[in-house]
Structures are given as C-alpha cells and as structure tokens.
Amino acid sequence: MSLGQRVSSDHQLARLLQIGVVLEEVVESRAAHHLESLPADEREAIDDEVRELLAEAAEESADHRERLEALVDELDAETVAYEEINALVDARYGPPEDTDGVLYDQLCNEETAYKFYDDLIGAVEASDAEFAIDRDRLLETLYDIREEEREGVEEVTEIMERRA
Amino acid sequence: MNTADQYLKAIYLAQRIEEGPASTGTLADLLEVSPASVNEMIGKLEGRDLVEHEKYKGASLTDEGLERAHHALQTYCIIERFLANVLEVEEFRDEARALESVIDDTVAERLDTIIDRPAECPDCFDPELDCCERLEPVDGCAD
C-alpha cells in the first residue's frame, strides 16, 4: 500500500497517464454514443447547443488523448487501442434517459477528468523523482488539460442552469 | 483515495484476516508503515467515531467506519480489476497498491463503467490473496 499522494517512478507516471488516456476515451466514446442512443424524435429535438457541446467534448477528449499518448510514448509504455476501449464502452453502455441525463453524464465526465488531472498534478508536484520526460513540459501539458476540463465543467453547468 | 480511507480499508481487511479486532502489527504490515504511525492514525479515526480501539486487543470499525471501508475497498477492487482486465497488467496488485492514493473514487466510478464487477463486490475480496476471488486476470490470481 502506498500512503501519500506522489508519483515516484516513470512506470507509475506512465500508468497514471494511461488511465488519463482511457478516461478521455470513455468521454469521447460516451459523447458519441449519447446522440445515437436517443430515440429518433428525441434526437431531432436536441438543440444545437447540446449537439455542439457533445461534438466539442468528443473533439477535445481526442485532443487530450493524443497529448497524453505523446507523453506515454516518451516514457516507453504501451497504450490501449481506442478501438478496444470503445468496444468495452459499447458492451457496457447504459444510455441516459433524456437530454438532461446526457448533460448530467457530460458534467460527471468533465468533473471527473478535472479531479483526475488535479490529483495527478498534485502527485507530480509532491514528488522529487526525475522522470524520463521533462517535468516542466509534463506539468504544462497537465495544467493546460486541467484548465480545459475546468472550462468544460463551467460550460455544461451554464447550459444546465439555462435549461432549468 | 485519502490516507484515512486506506487505513479504514486495512482495518476492515485485518479484521477479516484475524476474525476479530485488527492488531497494530497487522495494520503496520498491511500499510507498510511503523506501529507508531498506525497508533497515531487509529487515535484520529477514533476521534471521528470511525473506529473503536481496545487496549491490547486492537481496532474495530464502527458502523460508519465499516460503510466507508466498504466503499474504499470497492474503489480498490475497481482499480485492480481495471488494471488486470482492461490494461492487462500482470502485476496488478502491486500497481493497484502504488496507485490507490492518487485515484479518487469519482475517477474509479468512471473506470467502473467499462469493467465487469460482481454485484457482491466487495464481499468477494479475498484479503489473503489481496484481490477479488472472482477476478480472472491475465496471469491468474491465486499464486
């Protein structure tokens, strides 16, 4: 058992970045599934704002995933293929009941991702380990992604408040 | 998972191993910390009504402590299962122990959406094997 939040090795860092990649894959895949999962009439009733939000979320997650994968590559660790994760999401996907459910799921995605990157940043900052990748570049990438997740939380919250 | 939750999980597992109160020595071994650190944290958890401590016997979880320990063990099971079955990590137990302090339960809940976990979780966790007795990892669990 490891008490205390810190990342102490390249291996541990690579594994945590891989978990980030998977989280992004889950967001990307679920965002794409949400629209497909709704009945035709509900799907047509979804306004442009929500449609755009989901499209942006999927696009942003793909971008985050690629940036994390680039870091993992430098740490010489393998990543899990998007197709494999997508198949797992497919197999276990439970569609939200309606548009509010879609938005709530999206809020959970953004909040979870923010919490993950915030904890990861804290654990890297708390460590004095030398990593095979430049620490400043690692942290800058994580700060950028965390900021985009924070903006994502705000964006979904605003849409939910407007619809309430 | 924060340090308090890791302690509660360890007390829960130690109580199952010892079939009674968790001794300081067992907890120190499970948590890889000194007995003095264990005693200090037990005192804090007792102050929060999560643990009852009886001198010369050991620590037992209160109802509230048990609920939190269950939740913490579930989070740990998700991490182990995710590592073993999604990332196909052979040393999933060692890695889960190394990662649990950095993985929040909300993150584990998202990872839970792509794994298959028994409804009985975490009762099917085997404290001696340090993994779910129903987990089928790439390398086999019972070694």
Interface residues (C-beta under 8 A of the other chain):
Chain A: M1 S2 L3 G4 Q5 V7 S8 Q12 R15 L16 Q18 I19 V22 L23 V26 R30 V80 I85 L88 V89 R92 C108 N109 E111 T112 K115 F116 D119 L120 A123
Chain B: T3 Q6 A10 L30 L31 E32 V33 F82 L83 V86 L87 V89 E95 R97 A98 L99 E100 S101 V102 I103 D104 T106 V107 E109 R110 L111 T113 I114 I115 D116
